[in-house]
Amino acid sequence: MSARLAAVPGMRVVKENPAPAGYRSFALTYGQPVDHRNPGRGTFAQRLTLLHRSTARPMVLYTNGYDLNYQDPAFRAEPTKIVGGNQISTEQRYFGTSRPRPTDWTKLDIRQAASDHHRLIQALKPLYRARWISTGGSKGGMATVYHRRFYPHDVAGSVAYSAPNNTDDRDDTAVDRILARSGSPACRAALTAVQREILGARRAEMAGRLSPRDRARATAALRRWAGVDGRIAQMDGPPAS
């Protein structure tokens, strides 16, 4: 299988990882254009993880949404488990090592990312000819929705988990309205009290319970939200035919 993957134009097999029973796990990179509208203006290597079971089984595109640093190479999304299929996990463009140098931030938008996924699917479909579905959670769920919007015929179905498609990240009033109706007034008051206690008087105590690794992961997550996410452009242009 490694040789067949390496024969895909633009694909590089980095290594093989431990995998769940019945699977093989490959770390891959795939060459993507920095600008899909102008493919001649440079490329970057998009990092991928492939869980291979059989070319006759369905393929699940798992749009990670961020980087692959914290994803176990043996991780299987719920749809992958349900269909007993293969899974290709993608690192989002401009996250982790999937970044061109120098970095042109104007090319970080949802259509460019959707085109990354489209191009990857087209490259792998000659190997994996069974049905494809896409899935992701949170920002990965948003990426699933955006890819399906621009390329509706790439996959047979999409499962988006907790996809907060907010057009203005500064406006959380919709979430506030939902939370204001969730549970009983007593439950909401108790939850608010606990949150204020943890983030206030007991903040230092609670932080001390985190392991150094958990603190590092929390810090990295906050930096991602404050940094790269603020540069993501809005949806533009019509869907592909």
Disulfide bonds with the S-S distance in Angstrom:
none
